[in-house]
Amino acid sequence: MSLLYLFFVIGTAFVRADILTLIPFSMEKYPSARCTDGSPGGYYFKQGQGEGTNTWIIYQAGGDWCWDEESCAKRCAILNVLCTSSVWPPTYNLSGIFDPLNDTRLVTAHKVFIQYCSSDAHMGDAGPSQKTFGWHFRGQAIISAVLTELPIQKGDTLIYGGGSAGARGAMVHLDYIDSMLPSALRGAVSLYGFLDSNLWIDAPTMPGVAFPGFQNVTQGVYSMANITHLDETCQLQNIDTPWKCIFPEYRMPYVRTPYFMVASQADEFQLSTNIGHDPPYNTAELSYALTFAKATVDRVLTTKAECSSCSIMSWSCYNHATSLSTSGFDHTQCNGTTTMGKALQKFLAGERALYRDICEGFACGAGCRT
């Protein structure tokens, strides 16, 4: 599912698109900012203009992760954009949040797309060793290098986030971004999170499904990737289960930076992984999907009640991380009325809201098929 998402982003001819240019890292300057196979990390960039010159969109790409020797070997067995920069194109066409409808500020903003090649949901900073099976897990080093490179100015607005694995990495780093900026900028920029489809729910797989479960794979990544942005309070309250501090259902209550989050009640990646296939579902599978929807809504309601500075959109759509498509960002609607793009625009203007589909059945949102 996550690979399909990635190739959709790369290969689809979008209705709208903006072109960003690859900026590879100097390994002399940033020796740790590497892809899983050790090749240089980097990012895609387009300079803003006009109204957008004080706004930055910094978006981390998605694409799952690997959690043990077997899964990493499978992931990196070929020249895979998820593991190496050696096959990255010199430019990238991006839509959705990078070229939205009716939002001049975002259209003209500085745009940064952090291609995903660290296999750790952008979270870790571990070099090759026996513990890492000889691979690099350098997501944190990559985002640190990006923040050092960008010509951000005092008073600028940073919209930092991503989709899927990119959103989970942004969730982990969000409260640390200010301390990762050059010292002259700390406390001098306005920071907002954009988390598209990060909210993993700790639900078991269906019987007979080979996937080891989101809890187990998270523990695997935690054990090998040297993830340090765990939040002190979260760590104190999860002394025996520190992996929970990178698992969204458990980590989100500790995120303090204002953020806009999208969490589908019928998240395509989680359901297809835990059930083992896409719809149609049999009776037991449908029951599982509806239980998952309720668990998602419960977590969304609790999270919003505890976060007055945040906005959350929870539609009942069978989709996942759609913010890089014109359709998902500017056409799919929550409650049949509000798009992701319009809700984000209101959030950045100061509105804090909960957008939620309330309907009966699986993927029943009225605005999911617009």
C-alpha positions in Angstrom: 0.0 0.0 0.0 2.7 2.5 0.9 4.7 1.8 -2.2 1.6 2.3 -4.3 1.1 5.6 -2.5 4.7 6.6 -3.3 4.5 5.6 -7.0 1.2 7.5 -7.2 3.0 10.6 -6.0 5.8 10.1 -8.5 4.0 8.9 -11.6 0.6 10.5 -11.8 -0.1 13.4 -14.2 -1.8 15.8 -11.8 -4.4 18.4 -12.8 -2.1 21.0 -11.2 1.6 20.7 -10.5 4.6 22.8 -9.5 8.2 21.9 -10.3 10.9 21.7 -7.6 14.6 21.2 -8.1 16.8 18.6 -6.4 19.4 20.0 -3.9 21.7 17.1 -2.9 23.7 17.3 0.3 27.4 17.7 0.5 28.8 14.7 2.3 31.7 16.8 3.4 29.4 19.3 5.1 26.7 16.8 6.3 28.4 13.4 6.6 25.5 11.9 8.5 22.6 13.1 6.2 22.5 9.8 4.2 20.0 7.5 2.7 19.6 3.9 3.9 22.3 2.7 1.5 24.7 5.5 2.4 24.1 7.7 -0.6 23.7 11.4 0.0 20.3 12.7 1.2 18.8 15.8 -0.2 15.6 17.8 -0.8 13.7 19.4 -3.6 13.2 23.2 -3.5 11.4 26.0 -5.2 11.9 29.6 -4.0 8.8 31.6 -3.1 7.7 34.8 -4.6 5.4 37.7 -3.8 2.9 37.0 -1.0 4.5 33.7 -0.1 8.1 34.9 0.6 7.5 34.7 4.3 6.0 31.3 4.3 7.7 27.9 4.0 6.1 24.5 3.2 8.5 21.8 4.4 6.9 18.4 3.5 8.4 14.9 4.2 7.4 12.2 1.8 5.8 8.9 2.9 6.6 5.3 2.1 6.3 3.0 5.2 9.7 1.9 6.8 11.6 -1.3 7.6 12.0 -2.8 11.0 14.3 -5.8 10.9 17.0 -7.4 8.7 14.6 -9.2 6.4 12.3 -6.2 5.8 15.2 -3.8 5.2 16.9 -6.2 2.8 13.6 -6.6 0.9 13.1 -2.8 0.9 16.6 -2.0 -0.4 17.2 -5.1 -2.7 16.8 -3.0 -5.8 17.6 0.7 -6.7 14.6 1.9 -4.7 13.9 5.6 -4.2 13.0 4.6 -0.6 16.6 3.6 0.1 18.9 5.5 -2.3 19.2 8.9 -3.9 21.1 7.5 -6.9 17.9 7.2 -8.9 16.3 10.5 -7.9 15.3 12.7 -10.8 16.7 16.3 -11.0 13.2 17.8 -10.7 9.9 16.8 -9.1 6.4 17.8 -10.1 4.2 18.2 -7.0 0.5 19.0 -6.6 -1.9 19.3 -3.7 -0.5 21.4 -0.9 2.3 22.5 -3.2 0.0 24.0 -5.8 -3.5 24.4 -4.2 -6.6 26.0 -5.6 -7.6 29.4 -4.3 -4.7 29.9 -1.9 -2.2 32.4 -3.1 -0.1 32.3 0.0 0.7 28.6 -0.4 1.0 28.7 -4.2 3.7 31.4 -3.9 5.4 30.0 -0.7 8.9 28.6 -0.5 8.5 24.9 -1.1 10.7 22.1 0.3 10.0 18.4 -0.4 12.1 16.0 1.6 12.3 12.8 -0.4 12.2 9.8 1.8 15.2 7.5 1.7 16.0 6.8 5.4 13.6 4.0 6.0 12.9 5.2 9.6 9.9 7.5 9.0 12.4 10.4 9.1 12.9 9.8 12.8 16.3 8.2 13.5 20.0 9.0 13.5 21.9 5.6 13.5 24.9 4.7 11.3 25.7 1.3 10.0 26.5 -1.4 12.7 25.6 -4.9 13.6 22.5 -3.5 15.3 21.3 -1.8 12.1 22.4 -4.7 9.8 24.8 -2.4 8.1 22.2 0.2 7.0 21.9 3.9 7.8 18.8 5.3 9.5 19.4 9.0 9.3 16.0 10.7 9.0 16.7 13.1 11.9 20.1 14.0 10.4 18.5 14.8 7.1 15.9 17.1 8.5 18.5 18.8 10.6 20.6 19.4 7.5 17.6 20.8 5.6 16.8 23.3 8.4 20.5 24.4 8.4 20.5 24.9 4.6 17.3 26.9 4.1 17.5 30.7 4.1 14.7 31.1 6.6 14.3 34.6 8.1 13.1 36.0 11.4 9.4 36.4 11.3 8.8 33.7 8.7 6.1 31.0 9.0 7.1 27.3 8.8 4.5 24.8 7.9 6.3 21.6 8.7 4.9 18.1 8.1 4.2 15.4 5.6 2.1 12.5 4.6 2.0 9.0 6.0 5.5 8.1 7.3 6.5 11.7 6.6 3.7 12.9 8.9 4.8 10.4 11.6 8.3 11.7 11.5 7.0 15.3 11.6 4.9 14.3 14.7 8.1 13.2 16.4 10.2 16.2 15.5 7.6 19.0 15.6 8.3 20.2 19.2 12.0 20.0 18.5 12.1 22.0 15.3 12.8 25.4 16.9 15.8 24.0 18.7 17.1 22.5 15.4 17.1 25.9 13.6 20.2 28.1 13.6 20.5 29.8 16.9 19.5 33.3 15.5 16.2 31.9 14.4 15.1 30.1 17.6 11.9 31.6 18.9 11.8 34.0 15.9 9.6 32.0 13.5 6.0 30.9 13.6 5.8 27.1 13.4 2.8 24.9 12.5 2.5 21.2 12.0 0.8 19.6 9.0 0.2 15.9 9.7 -1.6 14.0 6.9 -2.5 10.4 7.9 0.0 9.9 10.8 -2.6 8.6 13.3 -1.8 4.9 13.7 -4.3 3.1 15.9 -2.9 0.2 18.0 -5.1 -2.5 16.6 -4.3 -6.1 16.0 -4.1 -7.7 12.6 -6.9 -10.0 11.4 -6.3 -13.7 12.0 -4.2 -15.2 9.2 -2.6 -12.0 8.1 1.2 -12.3 7.8 2.0 -8.7 8.8 3.5 -8.7 12.4 1.4 -5.7 13.5 2.0 -2.0 13.8 3.1 -2.3 17.5 5.7 -4.9 16.7 7.2 -3.1 13.7 7.4 0.1 15.7 9.3 -1.7 18.5 11.7 -2.9 15.8 12.4 0.5 14.4 12.8 2.0 17.9 15.3 -0.7 18.8 17.7 0.0 15.9 17.2 3.6 14.7 18.5 5.7 17.7 15.4 7.9 17.9 16.0 10.7 20.4 13.1 13.1 20.0 10.8 11.1 22.3 9.4 13.9 24.6 10.6 13.8 28.2 7.1 13.5 29.7 6.1 10.7 27.3 9.3 8.8 28.2 8.6 9.2 32.0 5.1 7.9 31.5 6.2 5.0 29.3 9.4 3.9 31.0 8.8 0.2 30.2 7.4 0.9 26.7 9.4 3.8 25.3 8.4 2.8 21.7 5.0 4.2 22.4 6.6 7.7 22.2 6.9 7.2 18.4 3.5 5.5 18.0 0.9 8.1 17.0 -2.0 6.9 19.2 0.2 7.3 22.2 2.5 10.2 21.1 -0.1 12.7 19.9 -1.3 13.7 23.5 2.2 15.1 24.1 2.6 17.2 20.9 2.4 20.9 22.0 3.1 22.8 18.7 -0.1 23.9 17.0 -0.9 21.4 14.2 -3.4 20.5 11.5 -4.0 16.8 11.4 -5.9 14.6 8.9 -7.0 11.1 10.2 -9.4 9.0 8.1 -11.8 6.8 9.9 -11.2 4.3 7.0 -7.5 4.8 6.6 -6.5 2.8 3.5 -3.0 1.9 4.6 -3.8 0.7 8.1 -6.9 -1.3 7.0 -5.4 -2.9 4.0 -2.3 -3.9 6.0 -4.2 -5.2 9.1 -7.0 -6.9 7.0 -4.6 -8.1 4.3 -6.3 -6.7 1.3 -8.5 -3.9 -0.1 -12.3 -4.0 -0.1 -14.7 -5.7 -0.7 -14.7 -7.1 2.8 -16.6 -10.1 4.3 -18.7 -9.8 7.4 -15.8 -10.2 9.9 -13.6 -7.8 8.0 -16.3 -5.2 7.7 -16.9 -5.5 11.5 -13.1 -5.0 12.0 -13.2 -1.9 9.8 -16.1 -0.4 11.7 -14.4 -1.0 15.0 -11.3 0.7 13.7 -13.4 3.7 12.6 -14.8 4.0 16.1 -11.3 3.7 17.7 -10.1 6.5 15.3 -13.0 8.8 16.2 -12.4 8.2 19.9 -8.8 9.1 19.6 -9.6 12.1 17.5 -12.2 13.4 19.9 -9.8 12.9 22.9 -6.9 14.6 21.1 -8.9 17.6 20.0 -10.4 18.0 23.5 -6.8 18.2 24.9 -5.4 20.5 22.2 -7.2 23.8 21.8 -4.5 25.1 19.5 -5.0 22.4 16.9 -7.4 21.5 14.0 -8.3 18.0 13.1 -10.1 16.6 10.0 -11.5 13.1 10.3 -13.4 12.1 7.2 -14.9 8.7 6.6 -13.1 8.0 3.3 -11.1 5.0 2.2 -8.0 6.9 1.5 -4.6 7.7 2.9 -2.2 10.7 2.7 -3.9 12.5 -0.2 -2.4 16.0 0.4 -0.1 15.6 -2.6 -2.9 15.3 -5.1 -5.3 18.0 -6.3 -8.2 15.6 -5.8 -7.3 14.8 -2.2 -6.3 18.3 -1.1 -8.9 20.5 -3.0 -11.8 18.3 -3.9 -12.4 15.5 -1.3 -14.7 16.9 1.4 -15.4 16.3 5.1 -19.1 16.4 5.9 -19.6 17.1 2.2 -18.6 20.7 2.8 -14.9 21.3 3.7 -11.8 20.3 1.8 -8.4 19.7 3.4 -7.1 22.8 1.6 -9.8 25.1 2.9 -9.5 23.7 6.5 -5.8 24.3 6.4 -6.3 27.8 5.1 -8.6 28.5 8.0 -6.2 27.0 10.5 -3.4 29.2 9.3 -5.7 32.2 9.6 -6.3 31.4 13.3 -9.4 29.2 13.3 -9.2 26.0 15.4 -11.8 23.4 14.5 -12.8 19.8 14.4 -14.1 18.5 11.1 -15.7 15.1 11.3 -17.9 12.9 9.2 -20.8 11.5 11.2 -22.4 8.7 9.2 -23.3 5.1 9.3 -21.3 2.4 7.5 -17.9 1.9 6.0 -16.3 4.8 4.2 -19.6 6.5 4.2 -18.5 10.1 3.9 -20.7 12.1 1.5 -17.7 14.2 0.2 -15.4 11.2 -0.4 -16.4 10.7 -4.0 -16.4 14.3 -5.3 
